[in-house]
């Protein structure tokens, strides 16, 4: 007997966006929860966010490894916040207010992270806005 994909958080090929849950009772959006954080209902529906995420907190962390990495909090238009890492750029170049997009699992290795971090369930994003070298700007001032 074939098992259905009930409860699977990975988006299908036809669906794009970042997967999150919405409570069917109070319509609260949340990320990776077993119960709704407002009404404690367990009836959560998987939906996909189409809007870009906005960095609301960013810090550079050196603990655990010898390499600096970025840890950020990203808010989505639906109202939920996701703790994550922003990859593909230097950790100190991630600023509050930057827009980010999710990194696909197959391209996570190309974004500078290890395969182990992608397999561990860690949430990875990359900057939508590319930081340009501002040497030309500094020459004018």
C-alpha positions, 0 to 999 in steps of 0.5 A: 500500500502506497503511503501519501506524503502527509505532513511533508514540508518540502515543496513540490516541483510545481509549487514555489516559495518557502514552506510554513504552517498556518493554523486552521483554527485561528489562522496564525502563521508559524514555522516548524511547530507541532502546535499553534503558538496562539491557540495550541491547536494541532491542526496546521496546514502547510502553505508556501510564502511567495514574498521575500524575507526581510532580515530583522536581526543579524550577527556574526558568530565564531563559536563552535568552529574556527570560521565566522558565520552569520546567524539571522532572524528573517521575517516573512510577509505572513508574519512568522520569523525564521532563525537561519543562516545567510550564505553566499556572502561574507557574514559581516555583509548581511544587514538589517532590512536586506531581502533574502530568498531560500537556498535550494538543497541541491545548490546549498553546496555551491552556496558555501555550506557543507552538505552536513548542514543542509542535511541537518535541517538547518535553514539557509537563505541567500541575499537577493540584493547583491552587495557591490564594491563601494570603492567608487562611492568612497572616491567621491567623498 
